[in-house]
Amino acid sequence: MPLSFVLDVSLVPVVYMLVYQWTVNNHKSPYLYLTLLSAVFAFIFKPILSWLDLFKLYEGVNFVTLFCGYLVLMLVSIWITAFFLHLQRSVSKRTEI
């Protein structure tokens, strides 16, 4: 398996979770910090991996496309988390009554 794929399925979600947890605990905007993290992954980390020949861009894909993919991943993750938190709150309200 390519190193980049392994990093994308292991390192990226873990770092996203840690940053999300930090932003929630410190009353910061997760959208801002996770967008900055996505930019670091797409415009700093991936080009370094590409320069080291550990990552290969496929035809028609560039680092901006990777950034957009990371943003989509970030948004979907935040929205799913918000949905589950909403479900948890609604269930806890029903059990209190």
Backbone torsions as a table, in degrees:
resi	resn	phi	psi	omega
1	MET	NA	141.1	177.2
2	PRO	-65.5	143.9	-179.6
3	LEU	-59.2	-37.8	-178.3
4	SER	-63.1	-40.0	178.4
5	PHE	-64.4	-43.1	179.5
6	VAL	-61.3	-41.6	178.6
7	LEU	-66.8	-38.9	-178.9
8	ASP	-67.7	-32.4	-179.0
9	VAL	-93.5	-9.6	179.4
10	SER	-118.3	-55.4	-175.0
11	LEU	-71.9	-46.6	-174.8
12	VAL	-60.2	-51.2	179.5
13	PRO	-62.2	-37.4	-179.5
14	VAL	-66.6	-44.4	179.3
15	VAL	-66.0	-39.4	176.0
16	TYR	-59.7	-44.5	-179.8
17	MET	-63.2	-41.8	-180.0
18	LEU	-65.5	-43.2	178.8
19	VAL	-66.8	-41.5	178.0
20	TYR	-60.3	-45.5	179.9
21	GLN	-62.4	-42.1	179.2
22	TRP	-63.1	-42.7	-178.7
23	THR	-66.4	-39.8	179.5
24	VAL	-67.5	-42.7	-179.0
25	ASN	-68.1	-28.8	-177.5
26	ASN	-104.9	13.8	177.1
27	HIS	54.6	45.7	176.4
28	LYS	-108.3	168.6	179.4
29	SER	-82.9	114.3	178.6
30	PRO	-65.8	-30.2	179.5
31	TYR	-62.6	-43.3	-179.1
32	LEU	-65.4	-51.9	-174.8
33	TYR	-69.3	-37.1	178.3
34	LEU	-73.7	-28.6	173.5
35	THR	-67.4	-42.4	176.0
36	LEU	-62.5	-41.1	177.5
37	LEU	-63.8	-40.1	177.0
38	SER	-62.1	-39.4	177.4
39	ALA	-65.0	-39.7	177.5
40	VAL	-63.3	-45.5	178.8
41	PHE	-62.3	-44.0	-173.1
42	ALA	-79.6	-36.4	-171.6
43	PHE	-107.7	-10.5	178.0
44	ILE	-119.6	-55.5	-174.3
45	PHE	-67.4	-49.5	-178.9
46	LYS	-66.2	-40.3	175.6
47	PRO	-63.0	-34.5	176.0
48	ILE	-64.8	-44.7	176.8
49	LEU	-62.3	-37.9	178.3
50	SER	-66.1	-41.5	178.6
51	TRP	-64.1	-33.7	178.6
52	LEU	-84.6	4.7	-177.3
53	ASP	61.1	31.4	175.5
54	LEU	-101.8	-5.3	-178.9
55	PHE	-143.8	137.2	-179.6
56	LYS	-125.1	127.7	175.0
57	LEU	-82.1	130.5	177.2
58	TYR	-79.4	163.8	-177.7
59	GLU	-60.4	131.3	-179.9
60	GLY	86.9	-2.3	179.6
61	VAL	-110.8	136.8	174.7
62	ASN	-133.1	-175.8	-176.0
63	PHE	-70.7	-27.1	175.5
64	VAL	-66.8	-39.4	176.4
65	THR	-62.2	-41.2	176.8
66	LEU	-62.0	-42.6	178.6
67	PHE	-59.8	-44.5	178.2
68	CYS	-62.8	-38.6	176.5
69	GLY	-63.8	-41.7	176.5
70	TYR	-64.5	-37.5	177.7
71	LEU	-64.7	-41.8	177.5
72	VAL	-62.4	-44.9	177.5
73	LEU	-58.9	-42.9	179.7
74	MET	-63.1	-48.1	-178.2
75	LEU	-63.5	-44.6	179.3
76	VAL	-62.5	-41.0	179.5
77	SER	-63.4	-44.7	179.9
78	ILE	-65.3	-42.5	-178.7
79	TRP	-66.7	-39.2	177.4
80	ILE	-65.2	-42.0	177.8
81	THR	-62.0	-43.7	178.7
82	ALA	-63.4	-38.2	178.4
83	PHE	-63.1	-45.6	179.6
84	PHE	-67.6	-35.6	175.5
85	LEU	-64.8	-38.8	176.1
86	HIS	-62.6	-44.7	177.6
87	LEU	-61.9	-41.4	-179.9
88	GLN	-63.4	-42.2	179.2
89	ARG	-66.1	-39.9	-178.3
90	SER	-69.6	-35.3	177.4
91	VAL	-69.5	-41.2	-179.4
92	SER	-67.6	-32.6	176.2
93	LYS	-66.6	-38.4	179.8
94	ARG	-68.2	-34.9	-179.1
95	THR	-76.0	-23.4	178.4
96	GLU	-73.4	-27.3	-176.9
97	ILE	-78.1	NA	NA
